[in-house]
Amino acid sequence: RASSLVLGTLGLEALVNAFDMPGSGAQLSRPLQMDRGGDASPRERKNAMVVKGPTGLGQLALEGENVVFNSQEGGRSPWPCSTQACCGTSGTQVFPLSEVVGATADDTAVRIWHCERTRSGSGAGAKVHFKLHKSPAYECSSREAARAFVSEVQRVASWRGKDTPPRVVAVVNPHSGRGKGCTIFNEQVLPLLRDAAGMSVEVHMTQSARHATQLVNQLPLGQVDLLLYVGGDGTVYEGMQGLFTRPDWAAAARVPFTTVPTGSGNGLAASLGVFDPLS
């Protein structure tokens, strides 16, 4: 309970106030501002370009608080949506930035990565999960155009309008979850943070007991925007010991952190409502 209180008060509050990533499903998240000045109008279009989508030619753009594809061919969009109201009757696909985690470019093809929030159970036993979706490919006129659009989506959706990507330090216990911790991180977490969200991710694999404590104790925290513990309760505990045994522990306590549960029990993560790696 004490560990949960520490993680809840320091981790979640700091994560919302200092980092405040969209797409997390957090109810505390502040309204999205398109620019650092926050003066974008609700219908303002940015980085609009003509692309070839599943329904033919159309326009892909950042519009207000959404990424929008408007087909010029007409007809209802043929692909499934993450929300019931995202598709219009003219081949329109809308991705709310609150659900978008980023985008990727494969040569000239752009895909939007977004999450669908789902709920299982009821009452006090209800659990919130997130399911990852990738949009159909939107073919741009050039690689440069595709990369420029992806960079802008990442900047607005995952970097909170800043011009440089957040710096994430991941402390990974490769032996957690009967050896599945490393696989889960490499296959589910790293592509999401590095490839789709465009974040700068520095990875440290623990080699032995208490290695996480040593790693965190020696990190240059002035160059860290987020600490990410990938493992079970023990990995988080060791990392916290590394924070609070630093000479600069008062400043270290203000560094946002979170956990990706890959252990066998994950009681700490579950007490915070984090039931799966994607969440």
N, C-alpha and C positions, 0 to 999 in steps of 0.2 A: 504493500500500500504506500509505503514511503517512497519507493522508487517510482510508482505510478504518479504520485503527487509531484515529484521533482520533474518527471518527464512532461506531465500535463501542464504545469505552470511555466516551466522554462522553455520546453520544446515547442509546444503548440502555440503559446502566446508569442514567442519570438518568431516562429515560422510565419504566423499571420502578420505580425507587425513589421518584421524586418525583411521578409522574403515574399510572403503572400502570393504563392503560386496559384494560378488559375488551373482549372481542370481537376483539382483535388477533391471537389465536392464539399469542401468545408463551408459551413454556413456562416462563418465569421468573416469570410473574404469580403473586402471592400469592393464597391462598384468599379468596373474596369474603366480606365482612362486610356484613350487611344494614344495620346502623346503625353510627354511629361508635363506639358502645360495643361492638359485635360480639356482642350477647347474644341475637340472634334464634335461635329454635329451628329445626331443619331443616324442620319442617312448619308453621311459623307462617304464617298468612294475613294479608295486609295489603291494604288498599284493595279488598276484595272487593266486586263489584257485579254485578247481574243485567244481562246484555246479550243482544242477539239476534245469534247467529252463523249460519254457513252451515247448521248442523244444527238451528236453532231456538233457543229460549231456553236460557241457561246462565249460569254464573258465571265471571267473569274476575277473577283475583286474582294478587297477588304471593305466592308460596308457597315458603318456604325460599329456594333459589337458582334458582328458576324463575318464569317468567310462565306461568300455567296457565289454560286454558279448559276447564271441565267442562260438557258439554252435558247438559241435563235431558231431552232427547228420546230419548237412547239411540242405538245404532247406531254403527258405526265412522266415524271422521272421514274425509270424502271428499277432503281435499286432501293434496298431497305434503308430506313432512316433510324437514327438514334432517338429522335423525339417524334411524337405523333404529328406535330404541326410544321415539320421542317420542309416538307415538299409542297410546292405550289402546283397550280394546274397548268403551268406553261414550262414544264421541265426545269423548275427552279430547285436547287439544292442549297440548304442553309445549314451552316455549321456554327452554332453559337460559340464565341470565344471562351465562354465559361466551361465548355466541354472540350475545347481543342488543346492538345498538348504539344502540337508542333506540326511539322511537315517535312517531307523528304523529296529529293529530286533524283531520279534515275535517268541520266542523260537529259532529255527534254520533257520527261514525264513527271508531273507533280502529284503527290498524294497527300491528303490531309489526314493526320492521325487524331482521332477524337475518342472520348470515352463515354460510355452509356452507364448511367447510375442505375443499379438494380437493388431490390430489397427482398430479403427472404425472412420468413418467420414473422412474428407479430409481438406486440407488447415489449416487455423488457428484454426478451430474447431475440428481437429483430436484429438482423445483420445487414449492413450496407456493403455492396460489392460494386466493382467497376469492371466493365467489359470493354476491351479495346477494339476499335474499328479503324479500318483504313479505307479512305474513299477510293472510288475508281480513279484511274489515271487520267489526268488532264494534260494533253499534249500541247506544249508551248512552242513558240516559233524558234527558240534557240535555247542552248544550255544556259547562256547568260541570263535570259529572261526567267527561266525556271529557277535558277539559283537565287536570283534577286527576290522573287516572290516568296520562296521558302524562307529566306533570311528575314523578310519583313513579317511573315507569320510568326516565326520564332521570337522575334523581338517583341512583338505586341502580345502574343499569347503566353510566352514562357519567360521572357526577360523583363516583364512589366514595363516595357517601353524604354529600357536602358539600351545603350549602344554596344555594350559588351556582355557576353554570356555570364551567367552565374557560375561561380567556381565551387564545384561539389567535390568533397573528399569522401570516398566510400571506403569504409573499413569492413572487409568481407571475411567471414569465417567459412572457409571452403568445406569444413567438415560438419557444418550444422545440417540438421535434417537428414542425418545418415548419409552425408556426403553430397546432398543435393543443393546446398547453398550456393556453390560456385556456378552450377548449371543454371539455377534460377536467375542469378544475377546476370550472367552472360547472355542468356537467351530472352529474358523478359525485361529486366530493369535497365541494363546498359543501352540497348537499342532505343529505348524510350527516352532516356535522359540525354544521351550523346547524339544519336542520329536524328530523332524526331524533334526534341526540344532544343537541340543545338547547344547544350550546356557543356562546359569544360569539366570533365570528370577525371579525377586522379584516384587510382585504385590501389589499395593496400591489402594484401592477403595476409591474414594472421598465420603464424607458423607454429605457435605453441600457446600454452596457457599463459594468460596475462600479457600476451603480446599486444593486444588491443590497447591496454593501459599504456604501455611504452610508446606505441605509435602516436596516440592522441596527446600524450604528455609532451612530445617533441615536435608537434606540428606548428608551423608558422601561422597561427590562427588569423593574423592580419591579412592573409591571402586566401581565406576560406569564407565562403558565403553560406555553406550548408554542410553539416556533418551527417553522413548517412551510414547507419549501422546495419549490416546485412548479416543476420544470424538469429540466434534465439535470445532469451532473457540474459544469459551469461555474457554475450557479446556486448549488449547495451550496458550492462553493469560494469564490465571492464573498461569500456570507453568512458563512462562517467567518472570512474576512478582516475582515469588519465586527465580529465578536465579539472577535477577538484583538487588534485595534488600538484597542479602547476603553480609556480610563484605568482602568475597573473590570473589566478582562478576567478577573481571577481569579473574581469573582462571576458574570460573564457566562458563564463556562465551565460553570457549574452549571445553566444554563437548559436544560431538556430540548428536544430538537429531533429532527425526523425529515424524511424526504424523500418526496415523491410523484413517481415517475419519469415524466416526460413528454418527455424528450429523445430524441435519435436513437440514442444508445448505452446510456446508463444503467448504465455499468460499476460505479459506486460503489454504486448501489442493489442491483444484482444480487449484488455481493459480500457484501451484508448479508441476502440472501434476500428482497428486495422486488422482485417481478417485474411488478407491475401497480398501477395507482392505488388500487384498493380495498384491497389488502393494506397 
